[in-house]
Amino acid sequence: MEKILHVLNGDATAYSFAEAGLPGELAIWREMLSEGPLLDATQPDTALWKLRENWLRAEFGDRRDETDTYQQKVVAEFDQIYQPNAYDQIILWFEHDLFCQINLVFLLARFSRAERGNTVLKQVSINQFDGISDFKGLGQLTGAQLASLYPQAEPLTDFELRLAARVWAAYAASDVVALNQIIAGDFGRLRFLREALQAHLSRLQVGANGLSMIENQLLNLVQAAPKTSRQIVGEWLSTDRIYGLGDWSIENYLTRLIDQEIIQEQDGKLVEGSH
């Protein structure tokens, strides 16, 4: 019997995946490498984990469940995933948005430098699903719907792994020139990566008011009509198709805009600030 490992990007899909009845073990990759500081790709993972743990604690510390440490929730899961010779197949269930694609790229970049033996890396990666008009992610699917995607898992070749290594090196180093060169090339079976990288470069652009594209989009939502923070977060999540940011991340963007007095809270609602 083949030994299979399924890797999910985050916990949102875990419950329905358990109902899919698919053979194999399960690991969950819980990082969010599209946000926050990174280290040069040549640095050891132990240094990256320390940097990320400290940032996540500073960014989300009061909202995270401290009973589960970064070592348990991220590093231990990575150690299970990164065993290229322990499985016949490793199937990566990752979505199309920037959040998922950067997490996928990191894992593939790591696998690119490993001796994989006969292990086959596969991906299940979609941006739509029949019957779901507003598809955003695998977490929307039932166990039966997820099971229907299993036969579509496609092998990833050395080409995709080498590409992922190049992308991760450029992304981690914030090398815009290298990223633009990569965007102009072939992406093989990583068909959603080009658009994700384009979105990343777009969010780096700063407007005339000194705000990033995401900050300006949030400001526009506030300017349209006074709304609560939760309403703004809800509007963002309902319209975003490419970044894949969660509610905590959007709330932190809003907090920074409040700290800069770009927006302010008035009678429980957010309005444009005096800055």
N, C-alpha and C positions, 0 to 999 in steps of 0.2 A: 504494500500500500504506500502511495506517495505521501511524503511529509510536506504539508503545505502551511505557510504562514500568511494570514491576511493582515494587512496594515491599513488601519483607518486613520484619517487625518482629523483628530479630535473626537470627542465623546458623542457628538450630536447623532451620529449614525449607529452607535453601539447597540442601543436597545433593539431597533428594528433588525440590525444585522444578526443579533442573537436568534431572531425568529426566522432567519433565512434558511436555516438548516444546511448550511454549506460545510463540507468537510474541511478540517484543518484547525490550526490554532489562531488566536487573535492577539494582536498588539495594537496599541493606540499611540500615535505620534502626537504629542500635545504641545509642541513648541509653536511659536507664532513669529517665525523668522522674518516675515515681511515688515515687522515693526521692531524698533529698538536697535541698540548697538550690536555690532558684529566685529569679529576679528578677521584679519587676513587669513586666507584659506590655508596658509602654511602653518598656522599656529595649532598647537595640540587641542584636542577636544576638551580636555580638562580645563584649560584656560577659558575656552568659549563657554562651557557650562557655568563657570564661576561668574563670568561677566553677565551672562543672561539671568542667572538666579538673582543677582544683586539688582539688576534693572527691573525684573518682574516684581520683586518685592517692593521696590521704590514706587513703581507705577501702579500696581494693583494690590499692594499688601493688605489694605484694610478690607478687601473684598474676597481674598483667597482663603481657602480652607487650609489653615496652617497645620492641620493634623496630617495632611499628605504633603511631604516635602518635595522640592524640585528633584531631588535625587530619586525619590520613589516614582514620581509621576512622569518625569522626563528621562532622566539618565538611565534608570533601570529598564524602561521601555525601549530606549535606543539600544541598550545592550542586548535585548532580546531580538530586536529587528536586525541588528548588524551582526549576523551570524551567517555569512554567505554560504558556508559549507554545511550548515545544519539542516537545510531544507532542500527539497527537490524544486519547490516553487515558492517564490515570495511574490504575493499579489498586492499591489499598491492601489488602494481605492482613494483617488484624489480628484478633486473637482477642478474647474476651469479657472477660478479666480486667482488673483495675485497671492492671497493668503495661502492657498493650497499649492499653487505652482512653485512658490519659493520653498515651501517645506519639502515638496517632492524633489526639487533640484538638489537640495542639501543631501538628502538620502542617496540619490543617484550618484552624486559627486563622491560620496563616501564609498559606495559600492564600486565605483570606477577604478579605485586604487586597490581593491581587494582581490585576492585569488578566490574566484567564485566556483571553481570546479565545475560540476554539472548543474549547479543551481540556475534555474531559469527565473529571471525577473520579468514580471508582467504588470500591466497597469489596466485598471478600469477607470476611465476618465471621460466624462460626458458633460455637455452643457445644455442638454435638453432631454426630456423623457416624454414619450407619447402619452397623451392624456393629461399632462400637467402643463397648463398654459404659462404659468409664472414659475418656471423651474429655476431654483437657485442652488440647490445642493442635494447630495445624496441623503441627507437627513430627512428630506421630505418623503422618501420612499418607504413603502412597507417591506416587510421581510420577503414577501413573494416577488415584489418588484426588484429588489436587490438581487434575489436569486436568478431572476431572468437576465441580469447583466453578466453573471458569472461566465457563461460560455463565450462572451465577447472579450474576455481578458486577452490582451495582445502582448506578445513578447516584446521586450525592449532589447535592442541590439547594442553592440559596442559603440555604434555611432551616437545613439541617444545618451549613453553614459559619458562619453567623451564630451559631448555638447554640454551636458549638465555640469561637468567639472569646469568647463570654460565659463559658463554662466555664473556658477557660484563664485569663482575667483573674481570675476568682474563685479558681481553684485556686492560681495563682502567688502571689496576695496572701493566701492562707490566710483568705479571707473566708467564714466558715462561714454567715453569714446569707444571703449571695448564693447559696451553693451549695444551701442548703435551699430557697430560692425557685426555683432552677432545677430541683431534683429534683421539685418539685410540678407542673412544667409538662410540655409535650409534647416528646418526643425525636425525633420523626420516624423516620428510618431508622437513627438511632444507638440501636438498640434495647437494647444492652447497657450503655449509658453510665449510666443511672440507677442500676442495681445496683452498678456500679463506684464511683460517687460515694458511695452509701450506705455501701459498705465502707470507703471513705476516711474518712468522718466517724466511723464506728465505731472505726477504729483510732486516732483522735485522743483518744478517751475514756480517762481514767486511772482505774484501780481504786482501792479503798481503800488498797491497799498501795503506791500511787504508780507502778505499772507500767502500761504501755499494754496494749491488748487482745492484740496479738501477743506481747508479752513474757509476759503471763499464760498464754497458750496454750502457749508453750514451757516455762514453768515447770511447768504441769500435766503435760506429757509427761515432764519430769524427775522429778516427784513420783510418777508412776505406777510407775516402776521405774528403777533405775540403768541408764543406757545410755551408749554412746559418743556423742561429738559427731556422728559420721557417722550413727548410728542415729536420733538426734533429727532431724537434717536430713532423712533419708529418710522418717521418719514424717510430718513436716510436708509435704514435697513430695507424698506420696501422698494426703494428705487435703485439702490446700488446693484450693479450687475458684474463688477469686475474686481473690486478691492477685497471684498470678503471680510471686512472689519466687523468685529463683534460689538455689542452694546457698550461694554466697558471701555473699549478703545474710543468710541465716539464720545462717550461721556467725558473722557480725559481730554479730548480735543476741545470740547465745550468749556471745560474747566480752565484750560490754558487761555482760551479767548476771553473768559471772564477775568482772569488774572491780569490780562493785558488791557482790560477795560474796553475791548472791542465790542463785547456784548455785556449786558448786565441783567441781574434778576430783579424784577419789579412785580410785586403782587403775585409772586409764585410763578411768573412767566418770564421768559427770556426776551429781551428787546435789545435794539442796537444801543451800544454804549456811547460814552462821550469822548472816547479817544479819537 
